[in-house]
Amino acid sequence: MFTLWHRVRDGTLTHPAFQTAMQPIRHEVESLLQVATILVPHQQTQATCRSLLKHKTVLWTFVDHEGVEPTNNAAEQALRRGVLWRKRSFGTQSAAGSRFVERLLTVVISLRRQQRHVLDFLTEVCRAYGSGLPMPSLLPSPQVDFSHRA
């Protein structure tokens, strides 16, 4: 499955061809899940398989809809910086501290995805604030390549 997906991502396989190639894989996975709901001795595993079958349409969203990734890696990578910060710093002591950290981490992650310099941006923010000027925009400029991950 991921070999096929990587070919779609690098442009050597079209999405319609990917959909066709995924049909037998999809059928096999769903058949195995169906069998597991009956034959697997562990009740919790059976329940997981039933749940996956119940939601099988969303399980294959990346096959049915072009542009949808098969993993949540981008989301996990975006959260990783915050998780590591929390572990090193032991979190915050107040709601205001939590808001500050979430906003600062949002700025850092957004700028890195846009391949912009974090310190330069924060310096501009401080200058603008001190001078009463408009704040610099966190929105990307049109030429930014979003295929780069933070």
ZABALUM-814021 format. One record per residue: residue number from 1; x, y, z of N, C-alpha, C, O in turn; residue in one letter. Coordinates in Angstrom, 2 decimals, decimal comma. Example, Ala and Ser with C-alpha at 12.3 -4.5 7.8 and 13.67 -1.06 7.14 Angstrom:
2
+-----+---------+---------+---------+---------+---------+---------+---------+---------+---------+---------+---------+---------+-----+
:   n :     n_u :     n_v :     n_w :    ca_u :    ca_v :    ca_w :     c_u :     c_v :     c_w :     o_u :     o_v :     o_w : res :
+-----+---------+---------+---------+---------+---------+---------+---------+---------+---------+---------+---------+---------+-----+
:   1 :   13,19 :   -5,69 :    7,80 :   12,30 :   -4,50 :    7,80 :   13,20 :   -3,30 :    7,80 :   14,24 :   -3,32 :    8,46 :   A :
:   2 :   12,85 :   -2,25 :    7,08 :   13,67 :   -1,06 :    7,14 :   12,90 :    0,03 :    7,87 :   13,41 :    1,14 :    8,04 :   S :
+-----+---------+---------+---------+---------+---------+---------+---------+---------+---------+---------+---------+---------+-----+
END
This chain:
150
+-----+---------+---------+---------+---------+---------+---------+---------+---------+---------+---------+---------+---------+-----+
:   n :     n_u :     n_v :     n_w :    ca_u :    ca_v :    ca_w :     c_u :     c_v :     c_w :     o_u :     o_v :     o_w : res :
+-----+---------+---------+---------+---------+---------+---------+---------+---------+---------+---------+---------+---------+-----+
:   1 :    0,82 :   -1,18 :    0,00 :    0,00 :    0,00 :    0,00 :    0,87 :    1,26 :    0,00 :    0,66 :    2,17 :   -0,80 :   M :
:   2 :    1,86 :    1,31 :    0,90 :    2,68 :    2,51 :    0,98 :    3,62 :    2,63 :   -0,22 :    3,98 :    3,74 :   -0,61 :   F :
:   3 :    4,01 :    1,52 :   -0,78 :    4,82 :    1,58 :   -2,01 :    4,01 :    2,27 :   -3,11 :    4,52 :    3,13 :   -3,82 :   T :
:   4 :    2,74 :    1,88 :   -3,22 :    1,86 :    2,53 :   -4,21 :    1,67 :    4,01 :   -3,88 :    1,73 :    4,86 :   -4,76 :   L :
:   5 :    1,45 :    4,29 :   -2,59 :    1,23 :    5,68 :   -2,18 :    2,45 :    6,55 :   -2,50 :    2,31 :    7,68 :   -2,97 :   W :
:   6 :    3,64 :    6,03 :   -2,25 :    4,85 :    6,80 :   -2,54 :    4,97 :    7,08 :   -4,03 :    5,46 :    8,14 :   -4,43 :   H :
:   7 :    4,52 :    6,15 :   -4,84 :    4,53 :    6,38 :   -6,29 :    3,54 :    7,49 :   -6,68 :    3,83 :    8,29 :   -7,56 :   R :
:   8 :    2,39 :    7,53 :   -6,02 :    1,44 :    8,62 :   -6,27 :    2,08 :    9,94 :   -5,87 :    2,01 :   10,93 :   -6,61 :   V :
:   9 :    2,70 :    9,95 :   -4,71 :    3,30 :   11,18 :   -4,19 :    4,43 :   11,68 :   -5,06 :    4,59 :   12,89 :   -5,23 :   R :
:  10 :    5,23 :   10,76 :   -5,62 :    6,34 :   11,23 :   -6,46 :    5,96 :   11,39 :   -7,93 :    6,79 :   11,76 :   -8,76 :   D :
:  11 :    4,68 :   11,12 :   -8,24 :    4,18 :   11,39 :   -9,59 :    4,36 :   10,27 :  -10,59 :    4,09 :   10,46 :  -11,78 :   G :
:  12 :    4,82 :    9,10 :  -10,15 :    5,01 :    7,99 :  -11,09 :    3,77 :    7,10 :  -11,21 :    3,77 :    6,14 :  -11,98 :   T :
:  13 :    2,72 :    7,40 :  -10,44 :    1,46 :    6,67 :  -10,52 :    0,32 :    7,68 :  -10,37 :    0,33 :    8,49 :   -9,44 :   L :
:  14 :   -0,64 :    7,63 :  -11,27 :   -1,78 :    8,56 :  -11,18 :   -2,71 :    8,11 :  -10,06 :   -2,70 :    6,95 :   -9,65 :   T :
:  15 :   -3,50 :    9,05 :   -9,57 :   -4,44 :    8,70 :   -8,50 :   -5,48 :    7,68 :   -8,97 :   -5,80 :    6,76 :   -8,22 :   H :
:  16 :   -6,04 :    7,81 :  -10,19 :   -6,97 :    6,78 :  -10,66 :   -6,32 :    5,38 :  -10,73 :   -6,96 :    4,38 :  -10,40 :   P :
:  17 :   -5,06 :    5,31 :  -11,16 :   -4,35 :    4,02 :  -11,20 :   -4,12 :    3,50 :   -9,78 :   -4,19 :    2,30 :   -9,54 :   A :
:  18 :   -3,86 :    4,41 :   -8,85 :   -3,70 :    4,05 :   -7,45 :   -5,00 :    3,46 :   -6,91 :   -4,98 :    2,44 :   -6,21 :   F :
:  19 :   -6,12 :    4,10 :   -7,23 :   -7,42 :    3,59 :   -6,77 :   -7,66 :    2,17 :   -7,29 :   -8,13 :    1,30 :   -6,55 :   Q :
:  20 :   -7,34 :    1,94 :   -8,54 :   -7,52 :    0,61 :   -9,13 :   -6,61 :   -0,41 :   -8,45 :   -7,04 :   -1,51 :   -8,12 :   T :
:  21 :   -5,35 :   -0,04 :   -8,24 :   -4,39 :   -0,95 :   -7,60 :   -4,75 :   -1,23 :   -6,15 :   -4,41 :   -2,29 :   -5,62 :   A :
:  22 :   -5,44 :   -0,30 :   -5,50 :   -5,81 :   -0,47 :   -4,10 :   -7,03 :   -1,37 :   -3,90 :   -7,26 :   -1,84 :   -2,79 :   M :
:  23 :   -7,82 :   -1,60 :   -4,94 :   -9,05 :   -2,39 :   -4,78 :   -8,80 :   -3,78 :   -4,17 :   -9,48 :   -4,14 :   -3,21 :   Q :
:  24 :   -7,84 :   -4,57 :   -4,70 :   -7,62 :   -5,88 :   -4,06 :   -7,06 :   -5,77 :   -2,64 :   -7,37 :   -6,61 :   -1,79 :   P :
:  25 :   -6,25 :   -4,77 :   -2,39 :   -5,69 :   -4,58 :   -1,04 :   -6,81 :   -4,23 :   -0,08 :   -6,90 :   -4,77 :    1,02 :   I :
:  26 :   -7,65 :   -3,32 :   -0,50 :   -8,79 :   -2,89 :    0,31 :   -9,69 :   -4,09 :    0,63 :  -10,10 :   -4,29 :    1,77 :   R :
:  27 :   -9,99 :   -4,88 :   -0,39 :  -10,84 :   -6,06 :   -0,21 :  -10,19 :   -7,04 :    0,77 :  -10,87 :   -7,59 :    1,64 :   H :
:  28 :   -8,90 :   -7,27 :    0,62 :   -8,19 :   -8,21 :    1,50 :   -8,19 :   -7,73 :    2,95 :   -8,42 :   -8,52 :    3,87 :   E :
:  29 :   -7,92 :   -6,45 :    3,17 :   -7,91 :   -5,90 :    4,53 :   -9,30 :   -6,04 :    5,16 :   -9,42 :   -6,46 :    6,31 :   V :
:  30 :  -10,33 :   -5,68 :    4,41 :  -11,69 :   -5,77 :    4,95 :  -12,08 :   -7,22 :    5,22 :  -12,78 :   -7,49 :    6,20 :   E :
:  31 :  -11,65 :   -8,15 :    4,37 :  -11,93 :   -9,57 :    4,60 :  -11,23 :  -10,07 :    5,86 :  -11,82 :  -10,80 :    6,66 :   S :
:  32 :   -9,98 :   -9,67 :    6,04 :   -9,24 :  -10,08 :    7,24 :   -9,87 :   -9,50 :    8,51 :   -9,93 :  -10,17 :    9,54 :   L :
:  33 :  -10,32 :   -8,27 :    8,43 :  -11,00 :   -7,67 :    9,59 :  -12,28 :   -8,43 :    9,91 :  -12,60 :   -8,67 :   11,08 :   L :
:  34 :  -13,02 :   -8,80 :    8,88 :  -14,26 :   -9,55 :    9,07 :  -13,99 :  -10,89 :    9,75 :  -14,69 :  -11,27 :   10,69 :   Q :
:  35 :  -12,99 :  -11,60 :    9,28 :  -12,61 :  -12,89 :    9,88 :  -12,17 :  -12,69 :   11,33 :  -12,53 :  -13,48 :   12,20 :   V :
:  36 :  -11,41 :  -11,64 :   11,57 :  -10,90 :  -11,38 :   12,92 :  -12,02 :  -11,09 :   13,91 :  -11,87 :  -11,38 :   15,10 :   A :
:  37 :  -13,13 :  -10,52 :   13,45 :  -14,24 :  -10,24 :   14,38 :  -14,85 :  -11,52 :   14,94 :  -15,57 :  -11,50 :   15,94 :   T :
:  38 :  -14,55 :  -12,64 :   14,28 :  -15,12 :  -13,93 :   14,71 :  -14,05 :  -14,84 :   15,32 :  -14,27 :  -15,44 :   16,37 :   I :
:  39 :  -12,90 :  -14,93 :   14,67 :  -11,92 :  -15,95 :   15,03 :  -10,86 :  -15,53 :   16,05 :  -10,27 :  -16,39 :   16,71 :   L :
:  40 :  -10,61 :  -14,26 :   16,18 :   -9,58 :  -13,81 :   17,13 :  -10,10 :  -14,02 :   18,55 :  -11,21 :  -13,58 :   18,86 :   V :
:  41 :   -9,32 :  -14,68 :   19,42 :   -9,81 :  -14,99 :   20,76 :   -9,90 :  -13,77 :   21,70 :  -10,64 :  -13,82 :   22,68 :   P :
:  42 :   -9,19 :  -12,74 :   21,42 :   -9,16 :  -11,57 :   22,30 :  -10,34 :  -10,64 :   21,99 :  -10,45 :  -10,12 :   20,88 :   H :
:  43 :  -11,22 :  -10,44 :   22,96 :  -12,44 :   -9,65 :   22,76 :  -12,17 :   -8,20 :   22,35 :  -12,88 :   -7,64 :   21,51 :   Q :
:  44 :  -11,14 :   -7,62 :   22,94 :  -10,83 :   -6,22 :   22,63 :  -10,36 :   -6,09 :   21,18 :  -10,69 :   -5,11 :   20,51 :   Q :
:  45 :   -9,61 :   -7,05 :   20,69 :   -9,17 :   -7,04 :   19,30 :  -10,36 :   -7,21 :   18,37 :  -10,45 :   -6,55 :   17,33 :   T :
:  46 :  -11,28 :   -8,10 :   18,74 :  -12,51 :   -8,27 :   17,95 :  -13,27 :   -6,95 :   17,86 :  -13,75 :   -6,57 :   16,80 :   Q :
:  47 :  -13,39 :   -6,26 :   18,99 :  -14,11 :   -4,99 :   19,02 :  -13,43 :   -3,95 :   18,15 :  -14,10 :   -3,17 :   17,46 :   A :
:  48 :  -12,10 :   -3,92 :   18,17 :  -11,36 :   -2,98 :   17,32 :  -11,62 :   -3,28 :   15,85 :  -11,83 :   -2,36 :   15,05 :   T :
:  49 :  -11,61 :   -4,55 :   15,49 :  -11,87 :   -4,94 :   14,09 :  -13,29 :   -4,56 :   13,68 :  -13,50 :   -4,09 :   12,56 :   C :
:  50 :  -14,26 :   -4,78 :   14,57 :  -15,65 :   -4,38 :   14,27 :  -15,75 :   -2,87 :   14,07 :  -16,45 :   -2,40 :   13,17 :   R :
:  51 :  -15,05 :   -2,13 :   14,91 :  -15,07 :   -0,66 :   14,80 :  -14,46 :   -0,21 :   13,47 :  -14,99 :    0,69 :   12,81 :   S :
:  52 :  -13,34 :   -0,82 :   13,09 :  -12,71 :   -0,47 :   11,82 :  -13,64 :   -0,78 :   10,65 :  -13,73 :    0,00 :    9,70 :   L :
:  53 :  -14,33 :   -1,90 :   10,72 :  -15,29 :   -2,24 :    9,65 :  -16,46 :   -1,27 :    9,63 :  -16,94 :   -0,89 :    8,56 :   L :
:  54 :  -16,91 :   -0,87 :   10,80 :  -18,02 :    0,08 :   10,89 :  -17,66 :    1,41 :   10,23 :  -18,51 :    2,08 :    9,65 :   K :
:  55 :  -16,40 :    1,79 :   10,34 :  -15,93 :    3,07 :    9,82 :  -15,04 :    2,90 :    8,59 :  -14,17 :    3,73 :    8,33 :   H :
:  56 :  -15,27 :    1,84 :    7,84 :  -14,36 :    1,53 :    6,72 :  -14,36 :    2,60 :    5,64 :  -13,36 :    2,74 :    4,92 :   K :
:  57 :  -15,43 :    3,36 :    5,50 :  -15,41 :    4,41 :    4,46 :  -14,37 :    5,48 :    4,77 :  -13,71 :    5,98 :    3,86 :   T :
:  58 :  -14,22 :    5,83 :    6,04 :  -13,21 :    6,83 :    6,38 :  -11,81 :    6,23 :    6,45 :  -10,82 :    6,94 :    6,31 :   V :
:  59 :  -11,74 :    4,92 :    6,65 :  -10,45 :    4,24 :    6,66 :   -9,75 :    4,38 :    5,31 :   -8,52 :    4,41 :    5,24 :   L :
:  60 :  -10,53 :    4,46 :    4,24 :   -9,98 :    4,52 :    2,88 :  -10,13 :    5,90 :    2,24 :  -10,10 :    6,01 :    1,02 :   W :
:  61 :  -10,30 :    6,93 :    3,03 :  -10,47 :    8,28 :    2,50 :   -9,31 :    8,67 :    1,59 :   -9,53 :    9,31 :    0,56 :   T :
:  62 :   -8,10 :    8,30 :    1,95 :   -6,94 :    8,66 :    1,13 :   -6,97 :    8,00 :   -0,24 :   -6,33 :    8,49 :   -1,18 :   F :
:  63 :   -7,70 :    6,89 :   -0,38 :   -7,84 :    6,23 :   -1,68 :   -8,92 :    6,93 :   -2,49 :   -8,77 :    7,15 :   -3,69 :   V :
:  64 :  -10,02 :    7,26 :   -1,83 :  -11,18 :    7,82 :   -2,52 :  -11,04 :    9,28 :   -2,89 :  -11,67 :    9,75 :   -3,84 :   D :
:  65 :  -10,22 :   10,02 :   -2,15 :  -10,12 :   11,47 :   -2,35 :   -8,67 :   11,88 :   -2,58 :   -7,82 :   11,74 :   -1,69 :   H :
:  66 :   -8,40 :   12,36 :   -3,74 :   -7,04 :   12,79 :   -4,09 :   -6,59 :   13,92 :   -3,18 :   -7,37 :   14,82 :   -2,86 :   E :
:  67 :   -5,34 :   13,87 :   -2,75 :   -4,78 :   14,92 :   -1,91 :   -4,82 :   14,62 :   -0,42 :   -4,23 :   15,35 :    0,37 :   G :
:  68 :   -5,51 :   13,55 :   -0,02 :   -5,58 :   13,17 :    1,39 :   -4,45 :   12,19 :    1,67 :   -4,28 :   11,20 :    0,96 :   V :
:  69 :   -3,67 :   12,47 :    2,72 :   -2,55 :   11,61 :    3,10 :   -3,06 :   10,36 :    3,84 :   -4,08 :   10,44 :    4,53 :   E :
:  70 :   -2,38 :    9,22 :    3,70 :   -2,81 :    8,01 :    4,40 :   -2,41 :    7,98 :    5,87 :   -2,85 :    7,10 :    6,61 :   P :
:  71 :   -1,59 :    8,91 :    6,30 :   -1,16 :    8,94 :    7,70 :   -1,45 :   10,32 :    8,28 :   -1,80 :   11,25 :    7,55 :   T :
:  72 :   -1,29 :   10,43 :    9,57 :   -1,42 :   11,72 :   10,23 :   -0,05 :   12,25 :   10,64 :    0,07 :   12,97 :   11,63 :   N :
:  73 :    0,98 :   11,90 :    9,88 :    2,35 :   12,29 :   10,22 :    2,51 :   13,80 :   10,36 :    3,18 :   14,26 :   11,28 :   N :
:  74 :    1,90 :   14,57 :    9,45 :    2,04 :   16,03 :    9,53 :    1,47 :   16,55 :   10,84 :    2,08 :   17,41 :   11,48 :   A :
:  75 :    0,32 :   16,03 :   11,25 :   -0,29 :   16,46 :   12,51 :    0,58 :   16,04 :   13,70 :    0,78 :   16,82 :   14,63 :   A :
:  76 :    1,08 :   14,82 :   13,65 :    1,94 :   14,35 :   14,74 :    3,22 :   15,17 :   14,83 :    3,68 :   15,50 :   15,92 :   E :
:  77 :    3,80 :   15,50 :   13,69 :    5,03 :   16,30 :   13,69 :    4,76 :   17,70 :   14,24 :    5,59 :   18,26 :   14,96 :   Q :
:  78 :    3,60 :   18,25 :   13,92 :    3,26 :   19,58 :   14,42 :    3,11 :   19,56 :   15,94 :    3,48 :   20,53 :   16,61 :   A :
:  79 :    2,57 :   18,49 :   16,48 :    2,39 :   18,39 :   17,93 :    3,67 :   18,04 :   18,67 :    3,81 :   18,35 :   19,86 :   L :
:  80 :    4,60 :   17,42 :   17,99 :    5,82 :   16,91 :   18,63 :    6,60 :   18,00 :   19,37 :    7,05 :   17,78 :   20,49 :   R :
:  81 :    6,76 :   19,15 :   18,75 :    7,51 :   20,24 :   19,37 :    6,89 :   20,64 :   20,72 :    7,60 :   20,86 :   21,69 :   R :
:  82 :    5,56 :   20,72 :   20,76 :    4,88 :   21,07 :   22,00 :    5,05 :   20,00 :   23,07 :    5,24 :   20,31 :   24,25 :   G :
:  83 :    4,97 :   18,75 :   22,66 :    5,14 :   17,64 :   23,60 :    6,54 :   17,66 :   24,20 :    6,71 :   17,50 :   25,41 :   V :
:  84 :    7,54 :   17,84 :   23,35 :    8,93 :   17,89 :   23,84 :    9,14 :   19,09 :   24,76 :    9,81 :   18,97 :   25,78 :   L :
:  85 :    8,58 :   20,24 :   24,40 :    8,73 :   21,42 :   25,24 :    8,12 :   21,16 :   26,62 :    8,73 :   21,46 :   27,64 :   W :
:  86 :    6,90 :   20,58 :   26,64 :    6,22 :   20,32 :   27,91 :    7,04 :   19,37 :   28,78 :    7,11 :   19,56 :   29,99 :   R :
:  87 :    7,65 :   18,35 :   28,18 :    8,46 :   17,40 :   28,95 :    9,68 :   18,07 :   29,56 :   10,03 :   17,80 :   30,71 :   K :
:  88 :   10,33 :   18,94 :   28,79 :   11,54 :   19,60 :   29,29 :   11,24 :   20,68 :   30,32 :   12,03 :   20,89 :   31,25 :   R :
:  89 :   10,11 :   21,36 :   30,18 :    9,84 :   22,51 :   31,03 :    8,86 :   22,23 :   32,16 :    8,64 :   23,08 :   33,02 :   S :
:  90 :    8,28 :   21,03 :   32,18 :    7,28 :   20,65 :   33,18 :    5,99 :   21,45 :   33,04 :    5,27 :   21,65 :   34,02 :   F :
:  91 :    5,69 :   21,92 :   31,83 :    4,42 :   22,59 :   31,56 :    4,37 :   24,02 :   32,03 :    5,41 :   24,66 :   32,24 :   G :
:  92 :    3,16 :   24,52 :   32,19 :    2,96 :   25,90 :   32,63 :    2,26 :   25,90 :   33,99 :    1,75 :   24,88 :   34,44 :   T :
:  93 :    2,25 :   27,07 :   34,62 :    1,64 :   27,19 :   35,94 :    0,30 :   27,91 :   35,93 :   -0,36 :   28,02 :   36,97 :   Q :
:  94 :   -0,12 :   28,40 :   34,74 :   -1,38 :   29,14 :   34,69 :   -2,00 :   29,02 :   33,30 :   -1,35 :   28,60 :   32,34 :   S :
:  95 :   -3,26 :   29,41 :   33,22 :   -3,95 :   29,42 :   31,92 :   -3,29 :   30,43 :   30,99 :   -3,15 :   30,18 :   29,79 :   A :
:  96 :   -2,88 :   31,57 :   31,54 :   -2,21 :   32,59 :   30,71 :   -0,88 :   32,05 :   30,17 :   -0,53 :   32,32 :   29,02 :   A :
:  97 :   -0,16 :   31,31 :   30,98 :    1,09 :   30,70 :   30,53 :    0,84 :   29,68 :   29,43 :    1,61 :   29,60 :   28,46 :   G :
:  98 :   -0,22 :   28,92 :   29,57 :   -0,58 :   27,94 :   28,53 :   -0,92 :   28,64 :   27,23 :   -0,51 :   28,18 :   26,16 :   S :
:  99 :   -1,68 :   29,74 :   27,29 :   -2,03 :   30,50 :   26,08 :   -0,77 :   31,05 :   25,41 :   -0,64 :   31,00 :   24,19 :   R :
: 100 :    0,15 :   31,58 :   26,23 :    1,39 :   32,12 :   25,68 :    2,17 :   31,04 :   24,93 :    2,62 :   31,25 :   23,81 :   F :
: 101 :    2,33 :   29,89 :   25,56 :    3,09 :   28,79 :   24,96 :    2,42 :   28,30 :   23,69 :    3,09 :   28,10 :   22,67 :   V :
: 102 :    1,10 :   28,11 :   23,72 :    0,43 :   27,60 :   22,52 :    0,56 :   28,59 :   21,37 :    0,72 :   28,18 :   20,22 :   E :
: 103 :    0,49 :   29,89 :   21,67 :    0,62 :   30,89 :   20,60 :    2,05 :   30,95 :   20,06 :    2,25 :   31,04 :   18,85 :   R :
: 104 :    3,01 :   30,90 :   20,95 :    4,40 :   30,95 :   20,51 :    4,76 :   29,71 :   19,69 :    5,45 :   29,81 :   18,67 :   L :
: 105 :    4,31 :   28,54 :   20,13 :    4,59 :   27,32 :   19,36 :    3,89 :   27,34 :   18,01 :    4,43 :   26,84 :   17,03 :   L :
: 106 :    2,69 :   27,92 :   17,95 :    2,00 :   28,07 :   16,66 :    2,81 :   28,93 :   15,72 :    2,95 :   28,61 :   14,54 :   T :
: 107 :    3,35 :   30,03 :   16,24 :    4,18 :   30,92 :   15,43 :    5,42 :   30,18 :   14,93 :    5,75 :   30,23 :   13,75 :   V :
: 108 :    6,10 :   29,49 :   15,83 :    7,33 :   28,78 :   15,47 :    7,05 :   27,72 :   14,39 :    7,76 :   27,66 :   13,39 :   V :
: 109 :    6,04 :   26,91 :   14,60 :    5,72 :   25,85 :   13,63 :    5,31 :   26,44 :   12,29 :    5,74 :   25,96 :   11,24 :   I :
: 110 :    4,47 :   27,48 :   12,32 :    4,02 :   28,11 :   11,08 :    5,18 :   28,70 :   10,29 :    5,28 :   28,51 :    9,08 :   S :
: 111 :    6,06 :   29,40 :   10,98 :    7,21 :   30,02 :   10,30 :    8,16 :   28,97 :    9,74 :    8,67 :   29,12 :    8,63 :   L :
: 112 :    8,40 :   27,92 :   10,49 :    9,31 :   26,87 :    9,99 :    8,73 :   26,18 :    8,77 :    9,46 :   25,85 :    7,84 :   R :
: 113 :    7,42 :   25,96 :    8,77 :    6,79 :   25,36 :    7,58 :    6,93 :   26,27 :    6,36 :    7,00 :   25,79 :    5,23 :   R :
: 114 :    6,95 :   27,56 :    6,61 :    7,09 :   28,53 :    5,52 :    8,55 :   28,82 :    5,21 :    8,86 :   29,64 :    4,34 :   Q :
: 115 :    9,45 :   28,16 :    5,92 :   10,89 :   28,37 :    5,76 :   11,28 :   29,83 :    6,02 :   12,11 :   30,40 :    5,33 :   Q :
: 116 :   10,65 :   30,41 :    7,05 :   10,95 :   31,77 :    7,47 :   11,71 :   31,70 :    8,79 :   11,59 :   30,73 :    9,54 :   R :
: 117 :   12,49 :   32,74 :    9,08 :   13,32 :   32,78 :   10,29 :   12,49 :   33,23 :   11,50 :   11,91 :   34,31 :   11,49 :   H :
: 118 :   12,46 :   32,39 :   12,51 :   11,66 :   32,65 :   13,70 :   12,16 :   33,88 :   14,44 :   11,37 :   34,76 :   14,78 :   V :
: 119 :   13,46 :   33,96 :   14,71 :   14,00 :   35,09 :   15,47 :   13,77 :   36,41 :   14,74 :   13,44 :   37,41 :   15,37 :   L :
: 120 :   13,95 :   36,42 :   13,42 :   13,69 :   37,64 :   12,64 :   12,24 :   38,08 :   12,79 :   11,96 :   39,26 :   12,97 :   D :
: 121 :   11,31 :   37,12 :   12,72 :    9,89 :   37,44 :   12,84 :    9,58 :   37,99 :   14,23 :    8,90 :   39,01 :   14,36 :   F :
: 122 :   10,08 :   37,33 :   15,27 :    9,82 :   37,79 :   16,63 :   10,44 :   39,16 :   16,89 :    9,88 :   39,97 :   17,62 :   L :
: 123 :   11,60 :   39,42 :   16,29 :   12,22 :   40,74 :   16,39 :   11,33 :   41,79 :   15,75 :   11,13 :   42,88 :   16,30 :   T :
: 124 :   10,78 :   41,47 :   14,57 :    9,85 :   42,39 :   13,90 :    8,61 :   42,65 :   14,75 :    8,13 :   43,78 :   14,82 :   E :
: 125 :    8,10 :   41,61 :   15,40 :    6,93 :   41,76 :   16,27 :    7,24 :   42,73 :   17,40 :    6,44 :   43,62 :   17,69 :   V :
: 126 :    8,39 :   42,57 :   18,05 :    8,78 :   43,44 :   19,16 :    8,96 :   44,88 :   18,70 :    8,52 :   45,81 :   19,38 :   C :
: 127 :    9,60 :   45,07 :   17,55 :    9,77 :   46,43 :   17,01 :    8,43 :   47,07 :   16,69 :    8,19 :   48,23 :   17,02 :   R :
: 128 :    7,56 :   46,30 :   16,05 :    6,24 :   46,84 :   15,69 :    5,45 :   47,20 :   16,94 :    4,81 :   48,25 :   16,98 :   A :
: 129 :    5,50 :   46,35 :   17,94 :    4,78 :   46,61 :   19,18 :    5,32 :   47,87 :   19,86 :    4,55 :   48,73 :   20,30 :   Y :
: 130 :    6,64 :   47,96 :   19,94 :    7,27 :   49,12 :   20,59 :    7,06 :   50,42 :   19,85 :    7,04 :   51,49 :   20,47 :   G :
: 131 :    6,89 :   50,35 :   18,54 :    6,72 :   51,55 :   17,72 :    5,27 :   51,86 :   17,40 :    4,97 :   52,88 :   16,78 :   S :
: 132 :    4,37 :   50,99 :   17,80 :    2,96 :   51,19 :   17,49 :    2,63 :   50,93 :   16,02 :    1,61 :   51,40 :   15,52 :   G :
: 133 :    3,48 :   50,18 :   15,34 :    3,27 :   49,86 :   13,93 :    2,44 :   48,58 :   13,80 :    2,30 :   47,84 :   14,77 :   L :
: 134 :    1,89 :   48,33 :   12,61 :    1,14 :   47,08 :   12,42 :    2,05 :   45,86 :   12,60 :    3,23 :   45,89 :   12,25 :   P :
: 135 :    1,48 :   44,82 :   13,13 :    2,23 :   43,58 :   13,35 :    2,54 :   42,91 :   12,01 :    1,74 :   43,00 :   11,08 :   M :
: 136 :    3,69 :   42,24 :   11,92 :    3,99 :   41,48 :   10,70 :    3,00 :   40,31 :   10,57 :    2,48 :   39,81 :   11,56 :   P :
: 137 :    2,77 :   39,90 :    9,36 :    1,81 :   38,83 :    9,10 :    2,44 :   37,45 :    9,26 :    3,57 :   37,22 :    8,83 :   S :
: 138 :    1,69 :   36,57 :    9,86 :    2,10 :   35,18 :    9,96 :    1,64 :   34,39 :    8,74 :    2,06 :   33,26 :    8,52 :   L :
: 139 :    0,78 :   35,00 :    7,94 :    0,29 :   34,35 :    6,72 :    1,42 :   34,19 :    5,72 :    2,28 :   35,06 :    5,61 :   L :
: 140 :    1,42 :   33,09 :    5,00 :    2,50 :   32,86 :    4,03 :    2,38 :   33,76 :    2,82 :    1,29 :   34,17 :    2,44 :   P :
: 141 :    3,52 :   34,06 :    2,24 :    3,50 :   34,78 :    0,97 :    3,19 :   33,76 :   -0,12 :    3,42 :   32,57 :    0,08 :   S :
: 142 :    2,66 :   34,19 :   -1,27 :    2,21 :   33,25 :   -2,30 :    3,28 :   32,29 :   -2,82 :    2,93 :   31,22 :   -3,31 :   P :
: 143 :    4,55 :   32,63 :   -2,74 :    5,58 :   31,77 :   -3,32 :    6,07 :   30,67 :   -2,37 :    7,00 :   29,94 :   -2,72 :   Q :
: 144 :    5,47 :   30,53 :   -1,19 :    5,93 :   29,54 :   -0,22 :    5,55 :   28,13 :   -0,67 :    4,42 :   27,90 :   -1,11 :   V :
: 145 :    6,50 :   27,19 :   -0,57 :    6,29 :   25,78 :   -0,92 :    5,90 :   25,02 :    0,34 :    6,73 :   24,85 :    1,24 :   D :
: 146 :    4,64 :   24,57 :    0,43 :    4,15 :   23,89 :    1,62 :    4,48 :   22,41 :    1,66 :    4,07 :   21,72 :    2,60 :   F :
: 147 :    5,19 :   21,90 :    0,67 :    5,56 :   20,49 :    0,72 :    6,64 :   20,24 :    1,77 :    6,86 :   19,09 :    2,17 :   S :
: 148 :    7,31 :   21,30 :    2,22 :    8,34 :   21,19 :    3,26 :    7,66 :   21,04 :    4,61 :    6,75 :   21,80 :    4,93 :   H :
: 149 :    8,07 :   20,07 :    5,41 :    7,49 :   19,83 :    6,72 :    8,43 :   20,37 :    7,80 :    9,65 :   20,34 :    7,66 :   R :
: 150 :    7,81 :   20,86 :    8,89 :    8,59 :   21,38 :   10,01 :    9,29 :   20,27 :   10,74 :   10,00 :   20,53 :   11,72 :   A :
+-----+---------+---------+---------+---------+---------+---------+---------+---------+---------+---------+---------+---------+-----+
END
